[in-house]
Amino acid sequence: MSVPTEAALDRGWPRTAEQGDAPSRDGLLRRFGELVLGVGFKMRGQVAVGLLAGMIYLAWCAMLGYGAWDGFASPATARFMIATALLGMLGFYPWVRSGVTAKLADSGLVLPQMVYASAWAVLGYALIPPLRPAMLQVLCLIQAFGFFSLRPRPLMFAGASTITMLLLMLAVMAHLAPPDFDVPAQALTIGLAVVPLIFLILMSIHQSKLRGRLHEQKLELEAAVAQVRVLVTRDALTGLINRKHMQELLEQECLRQARTGRAFCVVLVDLDHFKRINDAHGHPVGDEVLCAFAQVAQSELRETDTIARWGGEEFLLLMRETEIEPSGKVAVERLRREIAELHPSVSIPTLRFSFSAGVALHKGDEPVECTIAQADKALYEAKAAGRNRVVVSEES
């Protein structure tokens, strides 16, 4: 019996159990991951950090259970520490996973989890003498959880809280004076532990400040890139896209038409007697006219249409998924009427202007330059016929 090729499978061969099960297993794993970790990179990272802390809690629960069995921790103390560990492991997860905390500055609740874990470790230090060295290591490990996520002020608060809890625990234990707590020796041990803890906190704060500066530099770079993109693709006076960028959009639209078969129109617009406006009133008024036309055109045309300053007082309009008759010509005629009623200059209220336009439908089997040439020819006919009118290319 022949083995079906991949092409044969695509043509309808039945898949084996292994071939059919793999995608479903992948889908189940993906859905399980989304259920546990949530969706979105930020939430998944925050939940994953919380689950990592939960795994550490679980390891300690196992150690405490072994301690109760082996006798170096009393069963009551072990049960209490295990219960509080499970509370720390499960108490924060639902809030982060549900997205309730998403709008908070510390949306992963890292600081509350650090403070809770530090209090748990300090309590374990006081209650279980054999685990005291390990609990001091845990306190240092807890600070590492804020290393890459908290800002300097929360980091300082977390570190100060940990040191304060250690000192308070020392004072309380010195007052209670249990037989297994040698106050001078424990004071020396805690003092020696506080020194590296302070250095770790300072390193975390320094790292957080560096991360903040890098973030600010990233935002500045993004803003600079956006500004450069505007300068490269936009006309400085009118804010419309420039000729170069419009040529790129036209090429993209040709490719889209080849894929979908949906037509588009090109409209060349020329402001009538614009030189007379400049000569009679000066270039600042001419600039007002250009900007006024650009503003009205952007507000009147569809969101899918794009207009560019093609050169001087000439503009090019790309009308996507549009036939010339009736929608294409109607839209340009509507714009022409709006322009005729416009008062473009505050300093010269009586000033009016109009435009002439040539419309051409792009044919999929010809270069877009031919379509622009047809629109330009129709524009010339509009000017020759008296201006202030829209002419459709006869070749479209």
N, C-alpha and C positions, 0 to 999 in steps of 0.2 A: 504493500500500500504506500502510495507516495505521500510525502510530507508537504502540506500546503505552504506556499511561500507567503510573505507578508502582503504582496500584491493580491494573491488569491484570497487571503483573508479579507482584504478590503472589498473584494468583489462578492463576498457572501459566504465563504467557507465557514463552517461552524468552528468556534473556538473551543479549545480544550478547557478543562477545569482550571488548570494552572494559569492559562492565558486569560481566562475570564476573571479569576479571583484576584489577580495582582492589582488591577485598578481599584477594585472594591476595597481591598485591604488598605491601599494608599488613601482612599477616600475616607475610610473609617479612622485611620490614624490622624488625618488632617482635621476631621471633625472633632476627634477627641482632643487634639491639641488646642483647637479653637475654644472648646468647652472649658478646658482647664485654664489655659493661659489668656483667653480672650483674643480679640482681633486688634490689629494695629501694632506697629513696632514698639511704640512707647509703652502701651499697656502690657504687652507680652514681656518686655524687659523688666518692668516693675514687678509683675507677678512672679516671674522666674527668680528674681532676687529674693522675694518673700518665701518661695518654695525652697530655695537653697538654705535660708535660715531655718525653715521647718525641718529640713533633713538634719541640720546640726542639732536641733532640739530633739529629734528622734534618736540620734546617736546618744545623747545625754540621757534620754529616758531609758534606753537599753543599759547604759552604764549604771544608772541609779537602781534599776531593777536587779542588776547583778550585785550591786552593793548591798541591797536589802537581803539578797539570798546568801551572800558571803559573810555578812555581819559587820561590814565596816560602815554601814549606814542603817539607822533604825528604820523598820518598816513604815512607821508613821511619817518620819521625815522624808523617806523616799517617795511615799504616796503623795505627800504635799508638793514636793518639788516636781514630780511627774505631772500632777494636775496643773500646776502653774505653767509648766513648760508647754503642755498641750493647749492651754489658754493662749499663750503667746504665739503658738504655731497656727492656731485656727482662728483666733480672734480678729486679726487684721485682714486676712485673706478675702473674706466676702466683701469688705468695703472697697478694696482696691479692684478686685475682679468685676464687681458690679458697675464700676465707673462712677460711683457716687463722689469719689474724691478727685475726679479728673480735673476739676476747675481749681483745685487748691494748688498753691505754689509747691508744696511737697505732696504731689498727688499719689506717690507710692507709700506715703506714711512711713518714710524711712526713719525720721527723727523719733516719732513715738515708739516705733519698734526697737530702736537702739536704746532708748531710755528704759523701756520695759525689760529688754534683755539684760541690760546692765544691772538693774535692780534685782533681777532673778539671779544673776551670777554673784552679786554681793551677798544676797541672802544665802545662797549655797555655800559661799565662803564661810559664813558665820555658823551654819548648821552642820556641815559635813567636814570635819578636820582633814581626813585623808585626801580630799579633793581640792584643798585650798590652792596649791600651786597651779593646778589645771584651771581653776576658776580665774586666777589672775591672767592666764594666757587667753582665756575666753574674753575677758574685758578688753584686751588689746585687739583681738579678732573682731569684736563688735565695732570698734572704731573704723576698721577697714571697710565696713559696709557703707559708711558715708563718704568714703574717699572719692568716689567718682560721681556722686549724685547730689550731695548737699552743698549749699553755699557756705561761705565762711562763718556767718553768724550762727546758723543752726549747728554747724560743726563745733563751734566754740561752746555752745550751750550743752551739746551732748557730752563733750569732754569734761566740762565743768561739773555737770550733773554726776558723771561717773566718779570723779575725784571726791565730790561732796558726799556721795553715798558711801564711799569707802571710809572716809573720815568719820561720818556719823555712825557707821557700823562699828568702827573701832571704839568710839566713845561709849556706845551702848554696851558693847561686850566688856569694856573695862569697868563699866558700872555694875553689870551683872556678875562679872568675875566668875565664869564657869571654869571648872578645873582643867578643861582641855584647851584653854585660851590663855597663853602666856602673853600678857599685855606688852611688855618691853620687846620681846622677840617678834610679836605680830606687828607692833608699830614699826620696827625696823624693816620687816618684810614688806609691809604696805608702802612705807616710804621709799624703799628701793624700787618697788613696782610702779609708783607714781611717776618717777623720773622718766623712764622710757615711754610711759603713757603720755606724758606731756609732750615729749618729742614727737610721738606719733600724731598727736592732735595738731601740733604746729605744722608738721609735714602735710597733713590732710588739708589744713587751712591754706597753706601755700599752693598746694595742687589745685584747690578749688578756685583760688584767685587766678592762677594761670589758665584754668579752664574758662573762667569768666572772660578774661582778656582775649583768649582765642575765639570765644563766641562773638565778642564785640568785633573783632577783626574780620570774622566771617561775615557778619552782617554788613560791615562797611564795604567789604569786597563785593558782596552781592549787590549792594546799592550802586557801587561804582560800575559793575558789569551792566546793571539795568540802565544806568545813565548812558553808558557807551552804546548799548543796544538802541536806546532812543535816538542818540545822535546819529547813529549809522542808518537807522531805518525811517526816521521822521524828518519832515520839513521843519526847519527852525521857526519859520514865521507862522504858518497856519496850524502846525501840529499834526497835519495829515501825513500819511506814509509818503515816502519819496519815490522817485521814479525807479531807482534800482530795486527797492523792495517790492514795488508793484510788479516789475518784470518777473521777479521770483514767484510771486503769487500767481501770476498768469500762467507760468510754466507748470506750477502745481495743479492749477485748475484744468489745464489741458490733460494732464495725467489722470486726474479724477474723472474727467469726461470719458477718457478712453476706457476706464474701468466700468463706469456706471451708465454711460450713454446719455447722461443728463446735460442739456445744452446750457450755455451761458452767453451773455451779451457783453460787449465792450462799447462804452459810450465815451466819446471825446467831447469835452465841453470847453468852450472858449468865451471869455467875458467880452461882451461887445464894447468896442471903442474904449478899451481900457487905457490906451496911450493918451487919449484925450483927457481922461480923468487925472492921470499923472501930470500932464502938461498944465492943466487948468488949476488944479488944487494942490499939487505937490505929492511926492512919494508917500508921506505919512498917511494921507487920505487914501491913496491907492492901496497901502497895506491894510487899512481898515476895511476896504472893499473885499480884498482877498480873504481876510479873516472872517468877515461876515458871511461870505459865500460858503466857506468851509464849515462854519458852525451850523448854518441852516441845512446844508447838504447832509451833514452827519445826523442831524435830528430828524430829517424828513425821510431818509432812505431806510431800508430794512436793515436789521442787524446783520443779515447774511451778505449785504452789499458792502463793497469796499471802495473808497474814493481816495485818489492820490493826487498830489500836485505833480503834474507831468512836466511843467516848465513854464516859467513866467506866469501869464494869466490863463494857462491851459491846464485842465484837469482831466484825469481819466477815471472812469467809473467801471468797476467790475461787478456785474449783476449775475450772481450764481443761480443756477437752476431756473433760468428765465428765458422765455421765448420773446421775440421782439413784439409780436402782436398777440394779445393786447397789453400784457402786463409791463413789458419793458418800456414801450413808448409812453404808456399812461403814467408810469412812475416818474419819468424824466419831465413830462409835461406838467405834472403836479409840482415838481421842484421849480420849474420855470415860472409858474404862476406865483409861487411863494416868493421867489427872488424879485419878481416885478413889484411886489408890495413892500419890499424891505427898505428900511431906512438905515443904510450901512454906516453913516458917519454922524457922530454927535455934533461936531463942529459945523457941519453943513447939512441941516435937516432936510433940505429940499433935494438932496442928491438921490438919484435913482440909477439903477443899472440893470442890464439884462444879459442873457447869454444865448449863444447858439450851440447846438449839439448835433453830433452825428452818431447814429446807432448802427452797430453791426452784430450779426449773429455769428458766433464762431462755428466753423465746420470742422468736425473731428479729423478730417483727412488733410488739413492744411496747417501750416505754421501759424502761431498766434500773431506774428508780425503782419501776415496778410489780413487778418481780421482788423488789426489796428489801422492798416492802410485803408481798408474799406470804410472804417468809421471816420477816418480823416477826410476821405473823399466826400462822404455824406456831410461832414461839417463844412467843407468848402461850399457845397451846394446850398447849405442853410445860409451861409454868409452872402452868397451870390443872390439868393432869393429875397434879401432884405434884412437878414439877421433876426434875432429874438424868436427863434423857431427851432423845432426838432425835426430832423430829416433822417429817415431810415434808409440804409444802404440798399440799393436795388439788387446787389449781388447776394444779399442774405436770404 
